[in-house]
Amino acid sequence: MYRNVLALQQVARRSISSSARREIKNRVPEQQKVFQEDNGLPVHLKGGTADALLYRTTMTLTVFGTGYVIYELWNAAF
C-alpha cells in the first residue's frame, strides 16, 4: 500500500516538473502606452469599444434603477 502511494507521488511530481513551459509575450509595455496616451479620454474608457459598452450599460441600469426605486418609494408613501 505504502509503495503504491510513493510510486503515485513520483509519477505526479515527474509529470508536473517535466511539462514544457509556454513562452508568453509580455504585453504590459503595449498596454501602458495605450493607457498613458493623452487623447482626452478618461482611463475607464481607454480600453476600447468593450469598455464603452460596459460603461453605457452600467449607466443605463443605474438611471433606470434609481428611477424605479423613486417610483416604488412614491407608491409606498401613498
N, C-alpha and C positions, 0 to 999 in steps of 0.2 A: 504494500500500500504506500509506504513512505517513498519507495523507489519510484513509483509512478508519479507521485507529486513532484519529486525532484526532476524527473525527465520532462514533465509538463512545464515546469518553471524554466528549464533550459531552452526548450523549444520556443516558448513565448518570448523570452529575453533575446534569443538569437534572431527571431523574425522581426522584432521591432528595431533592434540595433543595426541590422544589415539592410534595412529598407533604403532605397535610393531617395535622396532629397531632391525636391524640385527647385529649380532656380527661379526665384521670384524677383521681378523687376521692382526697384524702388521708385514709386510714383509720387512720393512726397514732394520733391522739388517742383514737379509739374503742377501739383495742386496748390503749392504755396504761391507760385507765380499767378495762378488764376485768382486766388482769393486776395492777394495783396495788390492786384492791379487797381488803379484808381479810375474807375469807369462810372462813378456816381451811383452804383447800385449798393444797397445795404448787404451786409455779409450773408444774411439768411436767404438772399435771392441770387447769389453769385453761382450757385450750383447748376443753374440752367433751368430748363423747362419743368423738370420734375419738382424743383424747389418752388417755382412759381405756382404750379398746380396745387401742391400741398398747402402753400400759404393761402391761396384763394379759397380752397376748400375749408380750411380752418376758420378763416374769417367769416365765410358764409354760415357755417354751422354755429359760430359764436353769436352772430347777429340774430339768426332765427331762434337760437336757444334762449337768448336774452328776451326777445320779443315774446316767446311762448311763456316764459316764467312770469313776465309782467302781465300777460293775459290771464294766466291761472291765478295770480295774486288778485287781480281785479275781480275775477269770478268768485274767489273765496271771500273777498271783502263784502260782496253783496249777496 
